[in-house]
């Protein structure tokens, strides 16, 4: 049976703004009580009644698990003083709290909320400060009302914060008038969450706000499927399926959204496309900016520059450029934009080095960047120059509402003359839009990548669209250089790309296929290879090995493989703390990966001399410590130490094994690839090609040859609705 406990909030141990989960200490008549649960918006000094039951935490002992709670305004002078002195109201500390309570007694909170000018009658509080205190208190109270209202429907407090920023004290009324405003991309609620509120409030099933929200929801949802727009007929069909409203009513709502500017409808080739406004603007801007760069040509002597480059490089190396590579360097010298593409072993890196040398000769400032941390590090190692992630280059962060923003934009552009971007196949149109806005007028752009790899996770097919438009100068490197001809990995990659099953009877020192048919046998063999056979027989340190699988599920998927590999490589012992979080276990010594961008998390360098903020999707590190006293774990991301509180562990997952999609942009000394059955959309040539090209020195494929043959033959790619190519060609 549920119990009730009344007390004053004496301390807040942890608070997660995203989901409202909070651990608090309550000062009760029976002493201090630790209570944990969803209590969003709780402040120090408040009187609350929590309802729930007692549980026993394995580390901290007895705690009260909160199922629901009520907040009561402080009533007596001592309660009001205690609340105000905690700093919960901006501008009031213990001294001012005592003065306010002495002056206004039990009416103090009413004065602060409704007549704050009276606070200026107290010595030390100006009229401006008094009004600021009133604003702070009303904001806190208004936000609290909104958080509590939305929490009834399990909507995150972070969404409440975003809504309150726009609507202030009218937020609850605004949500009640139209719950579907929560579905806006600026707020991020799910359509079904807003729909539950609306139907509870008596909205009709065919109300215009409901239909409009369903239209927005479908467009936002399909950004995750890579589409920048949805054909009008498909959009109306999807909304009909979602909420069961007839076509004519959907079209009326769509027309209204177009009038308001939330959706843009435009002919794209042979279809009528429906865009979210900001996606439309990004696609339009990209096309316009790319065409501007195409139309600028440099006045230089190609021969003179190339001669200088060759002489400089030949002093330090034995590199001789091919005809195609020389052409690429010439085009980079002549044009403000260039695409350089090619598979493994075709000399992309050597060509980039030559282009860098050329820009040095010209006295141009060049920056290198890539979409992921590992890709940037690899680019830096290959060129000998500093390379950053695009997010770090642009100074990624977010505003008070959690919306991503960039420090570098059209008002604060980069000082670079040239930006060279690697792994461009991974870049969606929004990230490229942000990058080009930060490129100063007349600046140059070199896009490098492999079009046969997987497309970006986000909307659009930017790199492929640019190449297929045939508008931008493009060099495709196809010749495999002599030093790569003996590589089984490179030969395997090109065979796959040409639609041919590799011949594994041919002996290579860097490529092996181990036939295993059952998923259990595949997983066991991979665990043995990782922990024993490759280290003992081939001298490969386990830290240089990465296991890949096309799927998370099944016996040879990443979830099961991570459990097996942990027990092989990092078994449990008394010296290693561990923390179970959801489906994952984190143990000291585990390999883990950051799975979402966090612009605010703080890192320190290993020597603790420098610090910064931001960790990004795909960053991989090792758990140094699991600290149950601090309820935190420390992860070493090679050169950055990051502390995660236990309620931030949703940002991490084990990384002994990872999906092929997560590995894109990275390169590993040795790769073990699980060739296992999976969902049809994961068994494609591009997935296989991407996996194979992650291996630098050793690739061991373990599994079913029939699955591999199916992937080689399956060149089907998910259709993406994108208008960039059409805009480039049309213009």
C-alpha positions in Angstrom: 0.0 0.0 0.0 1.3 3.5 -0.9 2.6 5.7 1.9 2.7 9.5 2.2 5.6 11.5 3.6 5.6 15.2 4.3 8.8 17.2 4.5 10.9 20.2 3.4 13.3 19.8 0.5 16.7 20.3 2.2 18.9 19.3 -0.7 18.7 18.2 -4.3 21.2 15.4 -5.0 20.5 14.9 -8.7 18.1 16.4 -11.2 17.7 15.4 -14.9 16.1 18.2 -16.8 15.2 16.0 -19.7 13.0 13.5 -17.8 12.4 15.2 -14.5 14.0 12.3 -12.5 15.2 13.8 -9.2 16.9 12.5 -6.0 16.1 14.8 -3.0 16.6 14.8 0.7 13.5 15.6 2.7 13.6 17.0 6.2 10.7 15.3 8.0 9.5 15.0 11.6 11.2 11.5 11.5 14.5 12.8 10.3 16.1 13.0 6.8 14.6 10.9 4.0 16.0 10.2 0.6 13.3 10.2 -2.1 13.8 9.4 -5.7 11.4 9.7 -8.7 9.9 12.1 -11.2 9.6 15.3 -9.3 10.2 17.9 -12.0 10.7 21.6 -10.9 11.2 20.9 -7.2 13.1 23.7 -5.4 15.0 23.8 -2.2 13.0 24.9 0.8 9.6 23.8 -0.5 7.2 21.8 1.5 6.0 18.7 -0.4 4.1 15.5 0.2 5.3 12.5 -1.7 3.3 9.3 -2.3 5.0 6.0 -3.0 6.7 3.1 -1.3 10.0 2.2 0.3 12.7 0.4 -1.7 16.3 -0.8 -1.0 19.0 0.6 -3.2 21.9 -1.9 -3.6 24.5 0.9 -2.8 22.6 3.4 -0.7 20.2 1.4 1.3 16.6 2.4 2.0 15.0 5.0 -0.2 11.5 6.3 -0.8 10.3 5.6 -4.4 8.1 8.5 -5.5 5.0 7.7 -7.5 3.3 11.1 -7.2 3.8 14.3 -5.3 2.1 17.6 -4.2 3.8 20.9 -3.6 2.5 23.3 -0.9 3.4 27.0 -0.6 5.3 27.8 2.6 2.8 29.0 5.1 4.5 30.3 8.3 7.1 33.0 8.5 9.8 30.5 9.3 8.9 28.3 6.3 8.8 31.3 3.9 12.2 32.5 5.2 13.7 29.0 4.8 12.4 28.8 1.2 13.5 32.3 0.2 17.0 31.9 1.7 17.8 28.8 -0.4 18.4 31.0 -3.5 15.4 29.4 -5.4 14.2 32.9 -6.3 16.9 34.7 -8.3 18.1 37.9 -6.5 17.2 36.8 -2.9 19.8 35.3 -0.5 19.6 34.7 3.3 20.0 38.3 4.3 17.4 39.7 1.9 15.1 36.8 2.7 15.2 37.8 6.4 14.5 41.5 5.6 11.6 40.6 3.3 10.0 38.3 5.9 10.5 40.8 8.7 8.9 43.5 6.6 6.0 41.6 5.1 5.5 38.5 7.3 3.3 35.7 5.9 2.3 38.0 3.0 5.8 38.0 1.6 5.3 35.6 -1.3 2.1 37.3 -2.3 4.0 40.6 -2.4 6.8 39.1 -4.5 4.4 37.7 -7.1 1.7 40.3 -7.4 3.2 43.6 -6.1 7.0 43.4 -6.3 7.5 47.1 -6.4 6.9 47.2 -2.7 10.2 45.3 -2.2 12.0 48.5 -3.1 10.9 49.9 0.2 13.5 47.6 1.8 17.0 49.0 2.1 19.4 47.5 -0.5 16.6 46.6 -3.0 16.2 49.0 -5.9 13.1 49.2 -7.9 14.8 47.4 -10.8 15.9 44.6 -8.5 12.5 44.3 -7.0 10.9 43.9 -10.4 13.6 41.4 -11.4 12.8 39.4 -8.2 9.1 39.4 -9.1 9.8 38.3 -12.6 12.0 35.4 -11.4 9.4 34.2 -8.9 6.5 34.4 -11.4 8.6 32.6 -14.0 9.4 29.9 -11.5 5.8 29.5 -10.5 4.5 29.6 -14.1 7.1 27.1 -15.3 6.2 24.9 -12.3 2.5 25.0 -13.3 3.3 24.0 -16.8 5.8 21.2 -15.8 3.2 19.7 -13.4 0.5 19.9 -16.1 2.5 18.2 -18.8 4.0 15.7 -16.4 0.5 14.1 -16.0 1.0 13.0 -19.7 4.7 12.0 -19.2 5.9 14.9 -21.3 9.5 15.8 -20.5 10.2 19.0 -18.4 12.7 20.1 -21.1 9.7 20.5 -23.4 8.0 22.6 -20.8 11.0 24.8 -20.5 11.0 25.4 -24.3 7.3 26.2 -24.4 7.5 28.5 -21.4 10.3 30.5 -23.1 7.8 31.4 -25.8 4.5 31.7 -23.9 5.6 32.7 -20.4 2.8 32.7 -17.8 0.2 32.0 -20.5 1.8 28.6 -21.3 -0.7 26.4 -19.6 -3.6 28.3 -21.3 -1.8 28.2 -24.6 -1.3 24.4 -24.4 -5.0 23.9 -23.4 -6.1 26.1 -26.3 -4.0 24.0 -28.7 -2.1 21.0 -27.3 -0.7 20.3 -30.8 1.6 23.3 -30.6 3.8 20.9 -28.6 4.5 18.9 -31.8 6.4 21.8 -33.2 10.1 21.0 -34.0 11.0 23.8 -31.6 9.4 21.9 -28.7 9.9 18.3 -29.7 6.8 16.5 -28.2 5.5 13.4 -29.9 2.2 13.7 -31.8 0.6 11.0 -29.7 1.5 12.8 -26.4 -0.2 16.0 -27.7 -3.1 14.0 -29.1 -3.8 12.5 -25.7 -4.0 15.9 -24.1 -6.2 17.2 -26.9 -8.7 14.3 -26.7 -8.8 14.6 -22.9 -9.7 18.2 -23.3 -12.5 17.4 -25.8 -11.0 18.3 -29.1 -12.9 16.9 -32.1 -11.1 14.2 -34.1 -11.2 16.4 -37.3 -10.3 19.7 -35.6 -7.9 21.8 -37.8 -5.2 21.9 -35.1 -5.2 18.1 -34.9 -4.9 17.7 -38.7 -2.2 20.4 -38.9 -0.2 18.7 -36.1 -0.4 15.3 -37.9 1.0 16.9 -41.1 3.9 18.5 -39.2 4.5 15.2 -37.3 4.7 13.2 -40.6 7.2 15.6 -42.1 9.4 15.7 -38.9 9.2 11.9 -38.6 10.4 11.5 -42.2 13.4 13.7 -41.7 14.7 10.7 -39.7 14.2 8.5 -42.8 16.4 10.9 -44.8 13.7 12.8 -46.7 13.9 16.6 -47.1 10.4 16.6 -48.5 7.4 14.3 -49.0 5.3 14.2 -52.1 2.0 15.8 -51.5 -0.1 12.7 -52.3 2.1 10.5 -50.0 1.8 13.0 -47.2 -1.9 13.2 -47.3 -2.1 9.4 -47.4 0.1 9.1 -44.4 -1.9 11.5 -42.4 -5.1 9.7 -43.3 -3.6 6.5 -42.0 -2.4 8.2 -38.8 -5.7 9.9 -37.8 -8.3 8.6 -40.2 -9.4 12.0 -41.6 -10.6 12.4 -45.2 -8.4 13.8 -48.0 -10.3 17.1 -48.5 -9.9 18.1 -44.8 -6.2 17.3 -44.9 -5.7 19.4 -48.0 -7.5 22.4 -46.4 -5.2 22.1 -43.3 -2.1 21.8 -45.6 -3.1 25.0 -47.5 -3.5 26.8 -44.2 0.0 25.7 -43.0 1.3 27.0 -46.3 -0.3 30.4 -45.8 1.2 30.6 -42.3 4.6 29.6 -43.7 5.1 26.5 -41.6 5.2 24.3 -44.7 6.4 25.1 -48.2 4.8 23.3 -51.2 6.8 23.3 -54.5 7.2 21.4 -57.6 10.3 19.2 -57.5 11.0 17.5 -60.8 7.8 15.5 -61.5 6.3 15.6 -58.0 4.8 18.2 -55.8 6.9 18.3 -52.7 6.0 19.4 -49.2 8.8 20.8 -47.0 9.1 22.0 -43.5 10.1 25.7 -43.9 13.6 25.4 -42.4 14.5 22.4 -44.5 13.3 24.2 -47.6 15.4 27.2 -46.7 18.5 25.0 -46.1 18.1 23.2 -49.4 17.5 26.5 -51.3 20.5 28.1 -49.6 22.8 25.2 -50.4 21.9 25.2 -54.1 22.4 29.0 -54.3 25.7 29.0 -52.5 27.1 26.1 -54.4 26.2 27.7 -57.7 27.8 30.9 -56.6 31.1 29.0 -55.9 30.8 27.2 -59.2 30.8 30.5 -61.0 34.0 31.8 -59.4 37.2 30.8 -61.1 40.7 31.7 -60.0 43.3 33.5 -62.2 46.5 31.5 -61.7 49.2 29.6 -63.5 48.4 26.0 -63.1 51.7 24.7 -64.3 53.8 26.9 -62.1 51.9 25.9 -58.9 51.9 22.2 -59.7 55.6 22.3 -60.4 56.2 23.9 -57.0 54.0 21.3 -55.3 55.8 18.4 -56.9 59.2 19.7 -56.1 58.2 20.4 -52.4 56.7 16.9 -52.0 59.5 15.1 -53.8 62.0 16.5 -51.4 60.4 14.6 -48.5 58.8 11.6 -50.2 58.7 9.5 -53.3 55.2 10.4 -54.3 54.5 10.7 -58.1 51.0 12.0 -58.9 48.9 10.2 -61.5 47.3 12.2 -64.3 43.9 12.2 -62.5 45.5 13.4 -59.3 47.2 16.3 -61.1 43.9 17.2 -62.7 42.3 17.3 -59.2 45.1 19.7 -58.0 44.6 21.8 -61.1 40.8 22.0 -60.5 41.3 22.9 -56.9 43.6 25.7 -58.0 41.2 27.0 -60.5 37.8 26.6 -58.8 36.2 27.7 -55.5 34.5 24.3 -55.1 35.6 20.8 -55.9 34.4 17.3 -55.2 37.0 14.5 -54.8 35.6 11.0 -54.6 37.0 7.5 -54.8 37.1 4.1 -53.1 39.9 2.7 -50.9 43.4 2.7 -52.3 42.7 5.2 -55.0 44.8 8.0 -53.6 42.3 10.4 -52.1 44.6 11.2 -49.1 47.7 11.7 -51.3 45.6 14.0 -53.5 44.4 16.0 -50.5 48.0 16.4 -49.3 48.9 17.8 -52.7 45.9 20.2 -52.6 47.0 21.3 -49.2 50.6 22.0 -50.4 49.1 24.0 -53.3 47.1 26.2 -51.0 50.2 26.7 -48.8 52.1 27.9 -51.9 49.2 30.3 -52.5 49.3 31.6 -48.9 45.7 30.5 -48.2 44.6 29.6 -44.7 43.1 26.1 -44.9 41.1 24.2 -42.2 40.3 20.5 -42.2 37.1 19.0 -40.8 35.0 15.9 -40.8 31.5 15.0 -39.4 32.7 12.7 -36.6 35.5 12.8 -34.0 37.2 9.6 -35.3 37.0 10.8 -38.9 38.6 14.1 -37.9 41.3 12.3 -36.0 42.0 10.0 -38.9 42.2 12.9 -41.3 44.6 14.6 -39.0 46.8 11.5 -38.9 46.8 11.1 -42.6 47.6 14.7 -43.5 49.7 15.7 -40.5 47.5 18.8 -40.0 45.0 19.6 -37.3 41.4 18.5 -38.2 38.3 19.2 -36.2 34.8 17.9 -36.2 32.4 20.2 -38.1 30.6 20.8 -34.8 33.7 21.9 -33.0 34.8 24.0 -35.9 31.5 25.8 -35.9 31.3 26.1 -32.1 28.3 24.0 -31.5 26.1 24.6 -28.5 22.4 25.1 -27.7 20.2 27.9 -26.5 18.3 28.0 -23.1 15.6 25.8 -24.6 18.0 23.1 -25.7 17.8 24.0 -29.4 21.1 23.4 -31.2 22.9 26.6 -32.4 26.3 27.4 -33.8 28.7 30.1 -32.7 30.0 30.5 -36.2 27.4 31.6 -38.8 26.9 34.4 -41.4 27.4 37.0 -38.7 30.5 35.4 -37.3 32.2 33.6 -40.1 35.3 31.5 -40.1 38.6 33.2 -40.9 39.6 30.3 -43.2 40.1 30.8 -46.9 39.5 27.1 -47.7 37.6 24.4 -45.9 38.4 20.8 -46.8 35.7 18.4 -45.6 36.2 14.6 -45.4 33.6 11.8 -45.2 31.1 14.0 -47.0 28.7 11.1 -47.7 27.8 11.3 -44.0 26.8 15.0 -44.0 23.1 15.9 -44.1 21.9 19.1 -45.6 21.4 20.9 -42.2 25.0 20.4 -41.2 26.3 21.5 -44.6 23.9 24.5 -44.5 25.5 25.5 -41.2 29.0 25.0 -42.6 28.4 27.1 -45.7 26.8 29.9 -43.7 30.1 30.1 -41.8 32.3 30.1 -44.9 33.1 33.7 -45.8 32.3 35.1 -49.3 34.9 34.0 -51.8 35.9 31.1 -49.6 36.7 27.8 -51.2 35.3 24.3 -50.4 36.8 20.9 -51.1 34.4 18.0 -50.5 36.0 14.6 -50.1 34.2 11.3 -49.8 33.1 7.9 -51.1 29.6 7.9 -52.7 29.3 4.1 -52.3 29.2 4.3 -48.5 26.0 4.7 -46.5 24.0 7.9 -46.8 23.8 10.3 -43.9 21.6 9.6 -40.9 19.9 13.0 -41.2 17.9 14.5 -44.1 19.0 14.7 -47.7 21.6 13.0 -49.8 23.9 16.0 -50.1 27.1 14.5 -51.5 25.4 12.2 -53.9 23.1 15.0 -55.1 26.0 17.3 -55.8 27.9 14.7 -57.8 24.8 13.6 -59.8 24.0 17.1 -60.7 27.2 17.3 -62.8 27.3 21.0 -62.0 30.2 21.0 -59.6 33.7 20.1 -60.8 34.2 16.5 -59.8 37.2 14.2 -59.9 36.5 10.4 -59.4 39.7 8.5 -58.5 39.4 4.9 -59.8 42.9 3.6 -60.2 44.1 1.4 -57.4 47.7 2.3 -56.7 50.5 -0.2 -56.7 51.0 -0.2 -53.0 47.4 -1.2 -52.5 47.2 -3.9 -55.2 48.3 -6.6 -52.8 45.7 -5.7 -50.2 42.9 -8.2 -49.9 40.8 -5.6 -48.1 40.9 -3.2 -51.0 40.4 -5.9 -53.6 37.4 -7.2 -51.6 35.9 -3.7 -51.3 36.1 -3.1 -55.0 34.7 -6.5 -55.9 31.8 -5.8 -53.7 31.3 -2.4 -55.2 31.3 -3.9 -58.6 28.6 -6.5 -57.6 31.0 -9.4 -57.4 31.3 -11.9 -54.6 35.0 -11.8 -53.5 37.1 -15.0 -54.1 38.2 -16.1 -50.6 40.2 -19.0 -52.0 42.8 -16.4 -52.9 45.3 -16.0 -50.1 45.9 -12.6 -48.5 47.7 -11.6 -45.4 45.1 -9.0 -44.4 41.8 -10.7 -45.3 40.2 -13.9 -44.0 36.7 -15.5 -44.2 35.7 -18.0 -41.6 32.5 -19.8 -42.5 30.1 -20.3 -39.5 26.4 -20.9 -40.0 24.7 -20.7 -36.6 24.5 -17.3 -34.9 25.8 -18.9 -31.7 28.9 -20.3 -33.5 29.4 -16.9 -35.1 29.3 -15.1 -31.8 31.6 -17.6 -30.1 34.2 -17.5 -32.9 34.2 -13.6 -32.8 34.8 -13.7 -29.0 37.7 -16.1 -29.4 39.2 -14.1 -32.2 39.0 -10.8 -30.3 40.2 -12.1 -26.9 42.7 -14.9 -27.8 43.5 -15.8 -31.4 44.3 -12.4 -32.9 46.3 -11.2 -29.9 48.1 -14.5 -29.4 48.6 -15.6 -33.0 48.9 -12.3 -34.9 50.1 -10.0 -32.2 47.1 -7.7 -32.6 46.3 -5.8 -29.4 42.6 -6.0 -28.5 42.5 -2.2 -28.2 43.1 -2.0 -32.0 40.2 -4.4 -32.8 36.7 -3.4 -33.6 33.8 -5.8 -34.0 31.1 -4.8 -36.4 27.6 -6.2 -37.2 24.9 -5.0 -39.4 22.3 -5.5 -36.7 21.8 -4.8 -33.0 19.5 -7.8 -32.6 19.9 -11.6 -32.8 22.7 -13.8 -31.5 25.4 -12.1 -33.5 24.1 -8.6 -33.1 25.9 -5.9 -31.2 23.8 -6.2 -28.0 24.7 -9.9 -27.5 28.2 -9.6 -28.8 29.0 -6.8 -26.3 27.9 -9.0 -23.4 30.1 -11.9 -24.6 33.1 -9.7 -25.3 32.9 -7.9 -22.0 33.1 -11.2 -20.1 36.0 -12.3 -22.3 38.0 -9.1 -22.2 36.9 -7.4 -19.0 35.5 -10.0 -16.6 33.9 -9.1 -13.3 36.2 -9.0 -10.3 36.2 -7.3 -6.8 38.4 -4.4 -8.0 36.0 -3.3 -10.8 32.9 -1.4 -9.9 29.9 -1.6 -12.3 26.6 0.0 -12.8 23.5 -1.4 -14.4 21.5 1.2 -16.4 18.5 0.0 -18.4 19.6 -2.8 -20.7 23.3 -2.0 -20.3 25.9 -2.8 -17.8 28.9 -0.4 -17.4 32.0 -1.8 -15.7 35.4 -0.2 -15.1 37.5 -1.0 -18.1 34.6 -1.2 -20.6 34.8 0.2 -24.1 31.9 2.7 -24.5 30.6 5.1 -27.2 28.8 8.4 -26.9 25.5 8.0 -28.9 24.2 11.6 -29.0 25.6 15.1 -29.3 26.0 16.8 -26.0 27.2 20.3 -26.5 27.4 21.2 -22.7 29.1 18.3 -21.1 32.5 19.3 -19.6 35.8 17.5 -20.4 39.3 17.8 -19.0 42.5 16.9 -20.8 44.3 13.9 -19.4 46.9 16.1 -17.9 44.1 18.3 -16.5 45.8 21.4 -17.9 43.0 22.2 -20.4 39.2 21.8 -20.4 36.3 22.3 -22.8 32.7 21.3 -23.5 31.0 19.0 -25.9 31.1 15.3 -26.8 29.6 14.0 -30.0 27.8 11.0 -31.4 30.4 8.3 -32.2 33.1 9.3 -29.8 34.6 6.1 -28.2 36.4 5.8 -24.9 37.2 3.5 -21.9 35.5 3.6 -18.5 38.2 4.6 -16.0 36.0 4.6 -12.9 32.5 3.8 -11.6 32.0 5.8 -8.5 28.9 4.9 -6.5 29.5 7.5 -3.9 29.4 10.3 -6.4 26.9 8.3 -8.5 29.0 8.9 -11.6 31.4 7.2 -14.0 34.5 8.7 -15.6 35.3 7.9 -19.3 38.6 8.5 -21.0 38.1 9.5 -24.6 41.8 9.2 -25.5 42.7 12.8 -24.7 39.5 13.9 -22.8 38.2 12.8 -19.4 34.5 13.1 -19.0 32.4 12.6 -15.9 28.8 11.2 -16.4 26.3 11.2 -13.6 24.3 8.0 -13.5 21.2 9.8 -14.9 23.3 10.7 -18.0 24.2 7.1 -18.9 21.5 7.1 -21.6 24.1 8.9 -23.6 26.5 5.9 -23.6 26.4 2.3 -24.8 28.9 -0.5 -24.9 31.3 -0.4 -27.9 33.3 -3.6 -28.0 30.9 -4.3 -30.9 29.0 -1.6 -32.8 26.7 -1.4 -35.8 28.1 -0.7 -39.3 26.1 2.5 -39.3 27.8 3.7 -36.1 31.2 2.9 -37.5 30.9 5.1 -40.6 33.6 7.7 -40.7 36.0 5.7 -38.6 38.9 3.4 -39.5 40.3 0.6 -37.4 43.5 -1.4 -37.5 41.6 -4.6 -37.4 37.9 -5.3 -38.0 36.0 -8.5 -37.2 32.7 -8.5 -39.2 29.8 -10.6 -38.2 28.1 -11.9 -41.4 24.7 -12.7 -39.9 21.0 -12.6 -40.9 19.3 -9.3 -40.2 16.4 -7.1 -41.3 16.2 -6.8 -45.1 17.1 -3.1 -45.1 20.4 -3.9 -43.3 21.5 -6.6 -45.8 22.6 -4.3 -48.6 25.7 -3.8 -50.7 26.3 -0.3 -49.3 26.2 -1.7 -45.7 28.7 -4.4 -46.6 31.0 -2.0 -48.5 31.0 0.4 -45.6 31.9 -2.3 -43.2 34.8 -3.7 -45.3 36.3 -0.3 -45.8 36.5 0.4 -42.1 39.4 -2.1 -41.9 42.9 -0.6 -42.4 45.3 -3.6 -41.9 43.2 -6.7 -41.1 39.7 -7.8 -41.9 38.2 -11.1 -40.6 34.7 -11.9 -41.8 32.9 -14.5 -39.7 29.6 -16.1 -40.7 27.4 -17.1 -43.5 28.6 -16.9 -47.1 25.0 -17.0 -48.4 24.2 -13.8 -46.4 27.3 -12.1 -47.8 26.3 -13.2 -51.4 22.8 -11.7 -50.8 24.3 -8.4 -49.6 26.7 -8.2 -52.6 23.7 -8.7 -55.0 21.4 -6.3 -53.2 22.2 -2.9 -54.5 18.8 -1.5 -53.5 19.1 1.8 -51.7 16.3 3.3 -49.8 14.7 6.1 -51.8 15.3 9.5 -50.4 13.1 12.5 -51.4 15.6 15.3 -51.9 15.5 18.4 -54.1 19.1 19.5 -54.1 20.1 17.9 -57.3 17.1 19.2 -59.1 17.7 22.8 -57.8 21.4 22.6 -59.0 20.5 21.3 -62.4 17.5 23.7 -62.9 19.6 26.7 -62.0 
